Structure formats: structure tokens, C-alpha cells
Amino acid sequence: MDNVRAKKHLGQHFLTDESIAKRIADALSLEGYKKVLEIGPGMGVLTKYILDKPIETFVVEIDIESVDYLHKHYPKLHNHIFAQDFLKFDIVHAFNQESFAVIGNFPYNISTQIVFRVLELRHYVCEFAGMFQKEVAERICEKKGSKTYGILSVLTQAFYETEYLFTVSEHVFSPPPKVKSGVMKMRRKENYTLPCNEKLFFTVVKTAFNQRRKTLRNSLKSFNLPDQIKGLEIFNLRPEQLGFEEYIDITQKIEKYGV
């Protein structure tokens, strides 16, 4: 049998429902870029629907068995397969600094790392779509005030418009995962640069949520803000009560008054 074996250490669960694969591919707007990169294509169930679209398709796959399968079954991918680890791969250099989209049925064990990598590449990745563990997809798209709202929610929504698309049953995979999946998409904002130090913004958000049960006055103590700033009403709130705009405001205050 000419199929790829799902490997547990790579978090592989191969999608078997073609209609879902097509719906994921159709999440791409194809606007503002000429190239799309699929992460972890496996046996190409999603790849075939991307290849039908008027866009140059590339895939990055760490599993050599899958790479061999793709070479054999998808001749359109000739010279478009990167046998690499996406998290370590210099895709910007490979794409000559052109804008591109990212799509995939992402391995659950590294899906959060993939999102953070896309955020690092935000100057090039104008669209991002795909399937995650349901809770992760929901967290990315969640609004403030919810228990599931967190670091990923704030950071992604600062730079991208996010949308949860649909839920996928665990029974349409081989082998089936133990959890449901969710498909979401992110479209980069027209003005995605922040009016503050972006590196500091990331640090502020992560520091706040690392002690999410505390008020910001306590969780952000390490920034040594003066009492007149810490006395502002916003510092009485807990991390999940603030949207990205308010985190930008706090970052600006830390830039101006913090140490």
C-alpha cells in the first residue's frame, strides 16, 4: 500500500474528508500575494485543492516519507517541496522577501509555535489559514473577557483580523485524534505596525498573562512604573480584561515612564 505511515512523534493525523480539505483551501482569499506555503502536507489531501487555484504553491515537510510520496504523486510540486522544519527554515530568503500566505492542517504538538513563527514573519505573511486543535483555534479568535482569551489572542489580533470558521470532528482523521479540531483564518491588517515598541509589546503581553490571576499592577511590577501611572484604573484589571489596543497603551506608558 502506497500510503504514508502516521508518526506519533510528528503529531501526524491525516485528514480523510476531501470536502473539509476543500473548505480549508477555499479559506484563502488569494489577494495581495502570489505564493502560498503549506506546512506539513502529508499525503497532499489539502495540497491538491490548493494546486487547483491560480497561485504558486509550495510545501514544507519534515517527514521524508511524506516528501517521497509528494514527489511521486504531485508532479506539479516539482522544485516546490522544501524538506525542512518550518520552525527553523529561512522561508523569507527562499521566497526572495516576497509576500506569501501560509496554510495547513497543523500538527497539534507544534501548532502554537507555528503561530508565533508566523507572527515573527508578519511583514511577509499577509494571510494565514488552517486547522488546529479546536481550543487553540478558538483561543486565537477569542475576544477579551473570556477565560480562553490569552497571549495568542492579543498578539494575533494586534496584527491580523482573525475569524473562527468551523469545527471538525475527530472521526475524519487517520488515526483519529482525541480532540476536536477547528479551522480559522487570519488576514493581516492594512496598517499592521503598532504605535509602540513592538518587541516591548510582546514582552508586556507575555508578562501580564504569565500571572493572569493577578491585576496588572502586580503582574507588571518588574517594569517599575511610577505610582501615578500604576494608580490608573486600567492597572486594576486582570490580563484577560484588556484588548490589544489597551496593551498598546500600556506599552506606550512603559516606554515613557518605565525602567
C-alpha positions as CSV (number, residue, x, y, z in Angstrom):
1,M,0.0,0.0,0.0
2,D,1.4,3.3,-1.1
3,N,0.4,5.4,1.9
4,V,2.5,7.3,4.5
5,R,2.5,5.9,8.0
6,A,1.3,8.5,10.5
7,K,4.1,9.1,13.0
8,K,3.1,9.9,16.6
9,H,6.3,11.9,17.3
10,L,5.4,14.3,14.4
11,G,1.9,14.7,15.6
12,Q,0.5,13.4,12.3
13,H,-3.2,12.8,11.9
14,F,-4.1,12.6,8.2
15,L,-7.4,14.2,7.1
16,T,-9.5,11.8,5.2
17,D,-12.5,14.0,4.4
18,E,-12.0,15.7,1.0
19,S,-14.8,18.2,1.4
20,I,-13.2,19.6,4.6
21,A,-9.8,19.8,2.7
22,K,-11.5,21.8,0.0
23,R,-13.2,24.2,2.5
24,I,-9.8,24.9,4.1
25,A,-8.2,25.6,0.7
26,D,-11.2,27.9,-0.1
27,A,-10.4,30.0,3.0
28,L,-7.6,31.6,1.1
29,S,-8.6,35.0,-0.4
30,L,-5.6,35.0,-2.9
31,E,-5.4,38.7,-2.5
32,G,-2.1,40.5,-2.1
33,Y,0.3,37.6,-2.6
34,K,1.4,35.3,-5.4
35,K,2.7,32.4,-3.4
36,V,1.3,30.1,-0.7
37,L,3.2,27.8,1.6
38,E,1.5,24.7,3.0
39,I,3.0,23.3,6.2
40,G,3.0,19.6,6.8
41,P,1.1,18.4,3.7
42,G,1.5,14.7,4.5
43,M,-0.1,12.9,1.6
44,G,-1.5,16.0,-0.1
45,V,-5.2,15.9,0.8
46,L,-5.2,19.7,1.2
47,T,-2.4,20.3,-1.4
48,K,-4.5,19.0,-4.3
49,Y,-7.1,21.7,-3.8
50,I,-4.5,24.5,-3.4
51,L,-2.9,23.4,-6.6
52,D,-6.2,23.9,-8.4
53,K,-6.0,27.6,-7.5
54,P,-4.3,30.3,-9.6
55,I,-1.4,30.7,-7.2
56,E,2.2,29.3,-7.0
57,T,2.1,26.5,-4.4
58,F,5.0,25.4,-2.2
59,V,5.0,22.9,0.7
60,V,7.4,22.4,3.6
61,E,7.5,18.9,5.1
62,I,9.9,17.4,7.7
63,D,8.8,13.8,7.2
64,I,11.0,12.2,4.4
65,E,8.4,9.5,3.8
66,S,5.8,12.2,3.0
67,V,8.3,14.1,0.8
68,D,8.9,11.0,-1.3
69,Y,5.1,10.5,-1.6
70,L,4.6,14.0,-2.7
71,H,7.3,13.8,-5.3
72,K,5.7,10.7,-6.7
73,H,2.1,11.7,-6.7
74,Y,2.2,15.5,-7.3
75,P,4.4,16.3,-10.2
76,K,3.1,19.9,-10.1
77,L,5.2,20.3,-7.0
78,H,8.4,19.8,-8.8
79,N,11.0,22.1,-7.2
80,H,8.4,23.4,-4.9
81,I,8.9,21.0,-2.0
82,F,11.1,22.1,1.0
83,A,12.2,19.1,3.0
84,Q,12.7,21.3,6.1
85,D,11.4,22.1,9.5
86,F,9.2,25.2,9.1
87,L,10.2,26.4,12.6
88,K,13.8,26.6,11.5
89,F,13.5,27.2,7.8
90,D,14.5,30.6,6.3
91,I,11.5,30.9,4.1
92,V,11.9,34.7,3.7
93,H,15.2,34.1,1.9
94,A,13.7,31.2,-0.1
95,F,10.9,33.5,-1.3
96,N,13.2,36.4,-2.0
97,Q,11.4,38.5,0.6
98,E,8.1,38.3,-1.3
99,S,4.7,38.3,0.5
100,F,3.0,34.9,0.9
101,A,0.2,33.1,2.6
102,V,0.6,30.1,5.0
103,I,-1.9,27.3,5.2
104,G,-2.0,23.7,6.6
105,N,-3.5,21.0,8.8
106,F,-1.1,21.9,11.5
107,P,0.4,19.2,13.8
108,Y,-1.1,19.9,17.2
109,N,2.2,19.4,19.1
110,I,3.8,22.4,17.4
111,S,0.7,24.5,16.3
112,T,1.3,27.3,18.9
113,Q,4.9,27.5,17.8
114,I,3.8,27.8,14.2
115,V,1.6,30.8,15.1
116,F,4.4,32.5,16.9
117,R,6.7,31.9,13.9
118,V,4.1,33.4,11.6
119,L,3.9,36.5,13.9
120,E,7.7,36.8,13.6
121,L,7.2,36.7,9.8
122,R,4.2,39.1,9.8
123,H,5.9,41.5,7.4
124,Y,5.8,38.8,4.8
125,V,2.8,36.6,5.8
126,C,-0.3,38.5,4.8
127,E,-2.7,35.6,5.2
128,F,-2.8,32.5,7.4
129,A,-5.4,29.8,7.5
130,G,-5.7,26.2,8.6
131,M,-6.7,23.6,11.1
132,F,-5.7,23.4,14.8
133,Q,-6.8,21.7,17.9
134,K,-10.2,23.3,18.5
135,E,-9.2,25.1,21.7
136,V,-6.2,26.7,20.0
137,A,-8.2,27.9,17.0
138,E,-10.8,29.4,19.4
139,R,-8.1,31.0,21.6
140,I,-6.6,32.8,18.6
141,C,-10.0,34.2,17.7
142,E,-11.4,34.8,21.2
143,K,-12.3,38.3,22.4
144,K,-11.3,39.9,25.7
145,G,-13.2,38.8,28.9
146,S,-13.1,35.1,28.3
147,K,-11.1,32.5,30.2
148,T,-9.7,31.2,26.9
149,Y,-8.5,34.6,25.9
150,G,-4.8,34.8,26.3
151,I,-1.4,35.7,24.8
152,L,-2.1,34.2,21.4
153,S,-5.4,36.1,21.2
154,V,-3.8,39.5,21.9
155,L,-0.7,39.1,19.8
156,T,-2.5,37.8,16.7
157,Q,-5.3,40.3,16.9
158,A,-2.9,43.2,17.2
159,F,-1.6,42.5,13.6
160,Y,-4.4,40.3,12.0
161,E,-8.1,40.1,11.6
162,T,-9.0,36.7,13.0
163,E,-12.0,34.5,12.2
164,Y,-13.1,31.1,13.5
165,L,-14.6,29.2,10.5
166,F,-15.8,25.8,11.5
167,T,-15.3,22.8,13.8
168,V,-14.1,19.4,12.6
169,S,-14.9,16.0,14.1
170,E,-12.1,13.8,15.3
171,H,-13.6,11.0,13.2
172,V,-12.4,12.3,9.8
173,F,-8.7,11.6,10.5
174,S,-6.4,8.6,10.4
175,P,-5.6,8.0,13.1
176,P,-8.3,10.0,14.9
177,P,-7.0,12.5,17.4
178,K,-8.5,12.6,20.9
179,V,-9.9,16.1,20.5
180,K,-12.0,18.0,18.0
181,S,-10.3,20.4,15.5
182,G,-11.1,23.9,14.5
183,V,-10.4,25.8,11.3
184,M,-9.6,29.5,11.5
185,K,-8.1,32.2,9.3
186,M,-6.1,35.4,9.8
187,R,-5.9,38.3,7.4
188,R,-3.2,40.9,8.1
189,K,-4.5,44.4,8.8
190,E,-3.8,47.1,6.2
191,N,-1.9,49.0,8.9
192,Y,-0.3,46.3,11.0
193,T,2.6,48.3,12.5
194,L,1.9,49.3,16.1
195,P,2.4,52.8,17.5
196,C,4.8,51.5,20.2
197,N,7.9,49.3,20.5
198,E,6.7,46.0,19.2
199,K,9.3,43.9,21.0
200,L,8.3,45.5,24.2
201,F,4.6,45.0,23.4
202,F,5.2,41.2,23.1
203,T,7.1,41.3,26.4
204,V,4.3,43.2,28.2
205,V,1.6,40.9,27.0
206,K,3.5,37.7,27.9
207,T,4.5,39.1,31.3
208,A,0.9,40.0,32.1
209,F,-0.6,36.6,31.2
210,N,2.1,34.7,32.9
211,Q,0.4,35.8,36.1
212,R,-3.1,36.1,34.7
213,R,-4.9,35.8,38.1
214,K,-3.2,39.0,39.3
215,T,-4.1,42.5,38.5
216,L,-1.8,44.3,36.0
217,R,-0.5,46.4,38.9
218,N,1.1,43.3,40.3
219,S,1.9,41.3,37.2
220,L,3.7,44.2,35.6
221,K,5.7,45.2,38.7
222,S,9.0,44.4,37.0
223,F,8.6,47.4,34.7
224,N,8.9,49.8,37.7
225,L,6.2,52.2,36.7
226,P,5.8,55.3,38.9
227,D,2.9,55.4,41.4
228,Q,0.9,58.0,39.4
229,I,0.8,55.6,36.4
230,K,0.2,52.4,38.4
231,G,-2.7,54.3,40.1
232,L,-4.6,54.5,36.8
233,E,-7.9,52.4,36.7
234,I,-6.6,50.2,33.9
235,F,-4.0,48.7,36.3
236,N,-6.8,47.4,38.5
237,L,-7.8,45.0,35.7
238,R,-6.7,41.4,35.0
239,P,-4.9,40.5,31.8
240,E,-7.9,38.9,30.1
241,Q,-10.0,42.1,30.5
242,L,-7.9,44.1,28.1
243,G,-7.9,44.2,24.3
244,F,-4.8,44.7,22.2
245,E,-5.4,48.4,22.0
246,E,-5.1,48.7,25.7
247,Y,-1.9,46.7,25.8
248,I,-0.5,49.1,23.2
249,D,-1.5,52.0,25.6
250,I,0.3,50.3,28.5
251,T,3.3,49.6,26.4
252,Q,3.5,53.3,25.5
253,K,3.3,54.2,29.2
254,I,6.1,51.8,30.0
255,E,8.2,53.2,27.1
256,K,7.7,56.7,28.6
257,Y,7.9,56.1,32.3
258,G,9.1,52.6,33.0
259,V,12.7,51.4,33.7
